[in-house]
Amino acid sequence: MAPLELEVAAAARLLAEATDVTLLGHVNPDADALGSALALGLALHRLGKTVRVSFSTPDRAPDALVALDTEQLLVPPSQVPESPPVLVAMDTGSLARLGWLGERVPKIIAAGGQVVVIDHHASNTRYGTHHIVDDRAESTTVLVLRLLDEMGITPDPDIARCLYAGLVTDTSSFRRARPHTHELAARLLAAGVDAEATARPLMDNHPFAWLGMLSTVLGGARLEPDGARGFGLVHAAVRLRDVAGLRSEDVDSVVDVVRSTAEAEVAVVFKEIGDQEWSLSMRAVGRVNVGAAAQALGGGGHRLAAGCTMRGALDEVLDEVRAALNAAPLL
């Protein structure tokens, strides 16, 4: 496997020579996925290249993320070419996380197309032709900034805003940050980012109905002091009936409330997405590798933040999660 520096250099050359680039985020894209795609997309657009940014589902990105798209690069998946010459997959550890658009990747490679994977998940399966993958990076936007530096592109305020969006959210407002992380943030702020105006819509902006949903969900939360290898597990379920009229980002934020439980090392939120179908968000404080647990359950992610999709009755799914957490390695 080529060293990261060589992969960055190769991807920079490829993108510099490309005339048409398609960038994809994972399903239900977050600020790191779309922030990465839009940052790189904007930079390539500034160079006069044809650029489109998309994702499989849902039909529309959260409003706070759409606001980052200052050049209207976002297109519906129906407008993504069947076999683009250059495809860049952002913040996506596996083809499955690209949704149905991921089915095109093997065909693109077979036809001689190039697929660049830029990601910071330890579980990345390296499914492209070029891989800028580093699980030590705080966010995928950090890797995009490294690529832009290699290409000799200085982020303007719009590009810097997209990069900052991924950095601030994936570090939980810099609670999980190294000194270098703050240096990167300072660089983006110096480029023209308004930190409060960028972060608040992404992390601290919910409709009034969110409070009612949160009350219902938290009322059903359960603490298992002996769970997660004896370090404590707290879990809650968000039912479809509880989220009518709410946005996906409102639902996704529940885990950040549940994870604040002092007696639990691990927090898990089960989000109902269909008949006996659940999307799980898992968070750990610092001792249990929830990324390994999620991977065992068919998902993936980071050591302290991961997720997966599961089917079955809630009690049955919960039993599987308990077993996976109890078998997960310690950090």
C-alpha positions in Angstrom: 0.0 0.0 0.0 1.4 3.4 -1.0 2.2 5.8 1.8 -0.3 8.5 2.4 2.0 11.2 1.0 2.2 9.4 -2.3 -1.6 8.8 -2.5 -2.2 12.5 -1.9 0.3 13.5 -4.6 -1.3 11.0 -7.1 -4.8 12.2 -6.4 -3.7 15.8 -6.7 -2.2 15.1 -10.2 -5.4 13.2 -11.2 -7.7 16.0 -10.1 -5.5 18.7 -11.6 -5.7 17.0 -15.0 -9.4 16.1 -14.8 -12.1 18.1 -16.6 -15.2 16.5 -15.1 -15.4 15.4 -11.5 -18.3 13.8 -9.5 -18.1 13.9 -5.7 -20.3 11.7 -3.5 -21.1 11.8 0.2 -22.5 8.9 2.1 -26.3 8.3 2.6 -27.8 10.8 5.1 -24.8 13.0 4.7 -23.4 15.0 7.6 -21.3 18.1 7.7 -18.1 16.2 7.2 -19.3 14.3 4.2 -20.9 17.2 2.4 -18.4 19.8 3.8 -15.6 17.7 2.3 -17.4 17.2 -1.1 -18.4 20.9 -1.4 -14.9 22.2 -0.3 -13.1 20.1 -2.9 -15.9 20.7 -5.4 -15.7 24.5 -5.0 -12.0 24.4 -5.5 -12.3 22.4 -8.7 -15.1 24.6 -9.9 -12.9 27.6 -9.4 -10.4 25.9 -11.8 -13.0 25.7 -14.5 -13.9 22.0 -14.2 -17.3 20.5 -14.5 -18.3 19.5 -11.0 -21.3 17.9 -9.4 -21.9 16.8 -5.8 -24.6 14.3 -4.8 -25.6 11.4 -2.5 -28.1 8.6 -2.7 -30.6 9.4 0.0 -32.5 11.3 1.3 -34.0 13.6 -1.4 -32.5 16.7 0.1 -29.6 17.6 2.4 -30.2 19.4 5.7 -30.7 23.2 5.2 -27.6 24.0 7.1 -25.5 21.9 4.7 -27.3 23.2 1.6 -26.3 26.7 2.7 -22.6 25.7 2.2 -23.3 25.1 -1.5 -22.6 28.7 -2.7 -22.2 27.6 -6.4 -25.2 25.2 -6.6 -23.0 22.2 -7.1 -25.5 19.8 -5.4 -27.5 17.7 -7.9 -30.0 14.9 -7.3 -28.7 11.4 -7.8 -30.6 11.1 -11.0 -28.2 13.6 -12.5 -25.1 11.6 -11.6 -23.6 10.1 -14.8 -23.6 6.3 -15.0 -19.8 6.2 -15.5 -18.1 9.5 -14.7 -14.4 9.6 -15.6 -13.4 10.7 -12.1 -15.5 9.9 -9.0 -14.5 11.0 -5.5 -16.1 9.3 -2.5 -16.1 11.4 0.7 -16.2 10.2 4.3 -17.5 6.8 3.2 -15.9 3.7 4.6 -17.6 1.2 2.3 -19.6 0.9 -0.9 -22.7 0.2 1.1 -22.5 3.6 2.7 -22.8 5.2 -0.7 -26.3 3.6 -1.0 -27.4 2.6 -4.5 -24.9 4.9 -6.2 -22.2 2.7 -4.8 -23.3 -0.1 -7.2 -21.7 2.0 -10.0 -18.2 2.1 -8.5 -17.0 -1.4 -9.7 -18.5 -0.6 -13.2 -16.6 2.7 -13.3 -13.3 1.1 -12.4 -13.9 -1.8 -14.9 -14.5 0.9 -17.6 -11.2 2.6 -16.8 -12.6 5.4 -14.7 -10.8 6.6 -11.6 -12.3 6.5 -8.1 -10.7 8.5 -5.3 -11.6 7.6 -1.8 -11.0 10.3 0.9 -11.9 9.1 4.4 -10.9 8.9 8.0 -12.7 5.8 9.1 -10.6 2.9 10.4 -13.0 0.5 8.9 -12.5 1.8 5.3 -12.4 -1.1 2.8 -10.4 0.8 0.2 -12.7 0.2 -2.7 -11.3 2.8 -5.1 -8.3 3.3 -7.4 -6.8 6.0 -5.1 -7.1 6.1 -1.4 -6.4 9.1 0.9 -7.4 7.3 4.1 -6.1 8.1 7.5 -8.0 7.2 10.6 -5.9 9.5 12.7 -7.4 12.5 10.9 -10.0 14.3 13.0 -12.3 14.7 10.0 -12.4 14.0 6.3 -12.2 17.8 5.7 -8.7 17.7 7.3 -7.6 15.3 4.5 -9.3 17.5 1.9 -7.3 20.5 3.2 -4.1 18.4 2.8 -5.1 17.6 -0.8 -5.8 21.3 -1.5 -2.4 22.2 -0.1 -0.8 19.6 -2.4 -2.6 21.2 -5.4 -1.4 24.7 -4.4 -5.0 25.9 -3.7 -5.5 28.4 -0.9 -9.0 28.1 0.6 -11.2 31.1 0.1 -13.9 31.9 2.7 -16.5 29.6 1.1 -14.1 26.7 0.8 -12.8 27.3 4.4 -16.4 27.4 5.7 -17.1 23.9 4.3 -13.9 22.6 5.8 -14.6 24.1 9.2 -18.1 22.6 9.2 -16.7 19.1 9.0 -14.0 19.8 11.5 -16.1 21.4 14.2 -18.8 18.7 14.0 -16.6 15.7 13.9 -14.5 16.9 16.9 -17.7 17.7 18.9 -16.8 21.3 19.0 -13.1 20.5 19.4 -13.6 18.4 22.5 -11.7 15.6 20.7 -8.9 17.7 19.3 -5.1 17.8 19.3 -3.0 21.0 19.2 -2.7 20.6 15.4 -6.5 20.5 15.2 -6.7 24.0 16.7 -4.0 25.2 14.4 -6.1 24.0 11.4 -9.1 25.7 12.9 -7.2 28.9 13.3 -6.1 28.8 9.7 -9.7 28.4 8.5 -10.8 31.2 10.8 -8.1 33.4 9.3 -9.4 32.5 5.8 -12.7 34.2 6.7 -14.9 31.7 8.6 -17.4 33.1 11.0 -17.3 30.3 13.7 -20.6 31.1 15.4 -22.5 31.6 12.1 -21.1 28.3 10.7 -21.5 26.1 13.8 -24.8 27.1 15.3 -27.0 26.0 12.4 -25.2 22.7 12.3 -25.3 21.9 16.0 -27.5 24.1 18.0 -30.6 24.9 16.0 -33.8 22.8 16.4 -37.5 23.5 16.0 -39.7 23.7 19.1 -41.1 20.2 18.3 -37.7 18.8 19.0 -38.1 19.4 22.7 -41.3 17.3 22.8 -39.6 14.5 20.9 -36.6 14.7 23.1 -38.8 14.5 26.2 -40.5 11.3 25.0 -37.3 9.6 23.9 -35.3 10.5 27.1 -38.3 9.3 29.2 -37.7 5.9 27.8 -33.9 5.8 28.1 -32.4 3.0 30.1 -29.1 2.7 32.0 -27.3 -0.7 32.3 -24.5 -0.1 34.8 -22.9 -3.5 34.0 -23.2 -3.2 30.2 -20.4 -2.4 27.8 -17.9 -4.7 29.5 -18.9 -3.3 32.9 -18.3 0.3 32.1 -21.9 1.2 31.7 -24.4 1.4 28.8 -27.2 3.9 28.3 -29.6 3.5 25.4 -32.8 5.0 24.0 -35.1 4.5 21.1 -36.5 7.1 18.7 -39.7 5.8 17.2 -41.1 7.0 13.8 -44.2 8.3 15.6 -42.1 10.6 17.7 -40.4 12.4 14.8 -43.2 13.5 12.6 -42.3 16.9 11.0 -38.7 16.8 12.3 -35.5 16.8 10.2 -33.0 14.0 10.1 -30.4 16.3 11.8 -32.9 16.8 14.7 -33.1 13.0 15.2 -29.4 12.5 14.8 -28.7 15.0 17.6 -30.3 12.8 20.2 -27.2 10.7 20.8 -25.3 13.8 21.8 -27.8 14.3 24.7 -27.9 10.6 25.7 -24.1 10.4 25.6 -23.8 12.9 28.4 -24.9 10.3 31.0 -22.1 10.3 33.6 -22.6 6.6 34.6 -22.2 5.2 31.1 -19.1 4.6 29.0 -21.2 3.8 25.9 -24.4 5.5 24.6 -26.5 3.9 21.9 -29.6 5.4 20.2 -31.8 3.2 18.1 -33.6 5.3 15.4 -36.5 3.5 13.8 -36.4 3.9 10.0 -38.9 1.3 8.9 -40.8 -1.8 10.0 -38.4 -3.5 12.4 -35.5 -1.6 10.9 -33.1 0.5 12.9 -30.3 2.9 12.4 -27.9 2.9 15.3 -25.7 5.6 16.6 -23.0 4.5 19.1 -20.7 6.7 21.1 -18.0 6.0 23.7 -16.2 8.1 26.2 -12.8 6.5 25.8 -12.5 2.9 26.9 -14.6 0.7 24.7 -14.0 0.5 20.9 -17.6 1.0 19.5 -16.2 1.1 16.0 -15.2 -2.6 16.4 -18.7 -3.3 17.8 -20.4 -1.6 14.9 -18.2 -3.4 12.4 -19.2 -6.7 14.0 -22.8 -5.7 13.5 -22.3 -4.9 9.8 -21.5 -1.2 10.2 -18.4 0.8 10.9 -17.0 4.0 12.1 -14.5 5.4 14.5 -13.2 4.0 17.8 -15.4 6.4 19.8 -18.2 7.1 17.3 -19.8 4.5 15.0 -23.1 3.2 13.7 -24.9 0.5 11.8 -28.2 -0.6 10.4 -30.0 -3.6 11.9 -33.3 -5.4 11.4 -35.5 -7.1 14.0 -37.6 -6.5 17.1 -36.0 -3.9 19.3 -35.4 -6.3 22.2 -33.6 -8.7 19.8 -31.5 -6.0 18.2 -30.6 -4.7 21.7 -29.4 -8.1 22.8 -27.1 -8.3 19.7 -25.7 -4.8 20.5 -25.1 -5.8 24.1 -23.2 -8.9 23.0 -21.1 -6.9 20.4 -20.2 -4.3 23.0 -19.2 -6.9 25.6 -16.9 -8.5 23.0 -15.5 -5.1 21.7 -11.8 -4.5 22.5 -10.8 -1.9 25.0 -8.8 1.2 24.1 
